[in-house]
Amino acid sequence: MASLHSIDPRALSDPRNRYPTDAEFYASDRPAHHVLPEDRPRGGPSERIKHPWTWGTVGVMVFFFMILFMGIALFP
């Protein structure tokens, strides 16, 4: 039998070599009646990604490029 965890096949019958399923592993660190939500939710819907640029940042960039292009146009 091929081992899923690449352990020595002679040790498969050893009771210390018990590997939990993913559900068991991730549920082991959560109490039965938790109050707070998980800080790193596993699966489920994700929040919409917020773009890091604001209108203020866009305005500063437009102002900078306007000054740059006006300088090039007026002082060639």
N, C-alpha and C positions, 0 to 999 in steps of 0.2 A: 504494500500500500504506500503510495506517495504521500509524504507529509506536507501539509500546507505551510508549515513554518520552518521547513528545512532543518529539522532536528534529527538526531541519530535515530534510525528506525528501531534500534534495540531498546530505545527509551520510550517508545510509544505506549507501552503498558504501564509505565510509571505514573502513579496518580498525581505526582507533583507537576507533570507536564500537561496541564489542562488549560487550554486557551479559550477565553470567553468569546462569544460572538460580539460583533460590533455593538449591537443594542445593549448587551450586558455590560460591555466595557464602558460605554458612554453613560449608562445609567448608574454606574457604581459610585460616582462622585456626587450624585444629587440626592438630597434627602427625600423621603417619601412624600412629605407634605411641605414642599418648598413655597416660600412667600415671594421671593424675588424671581423675575424671569432670568433666563440664562443670559450671560453677557456675550456669549459667542453661540448664537443659536445654530443648531445643526439642521440644515435643510429648511424647508418651508419658504414662504415668500420673503423676498428681500426688499429693503427700502429702496426708493428711487435714488440713484446716484446724483448728488448735487454737484453742479459744475463749480469749480473754484473761482471763476471770474465773476466779479460783480459789475454793475453798471458804472460804478466809480472807477474801477480799473480800466474798463473799456474807454471811458472818457479821458483818462490820463494818457492812454496809448494813442488815441485819436489826436489829442492836443499835441503830443510829442511829435507825431508824424506830420501834423500840419506845420509846426514850427520848422521842422527839418526841410520839408518841401518848399516852404516859403523862403527859407534861407538859400536853398539851391536856386530857386527861381529868381530871387532878387539879386543875389551875388554870385553870378556864374563864374 
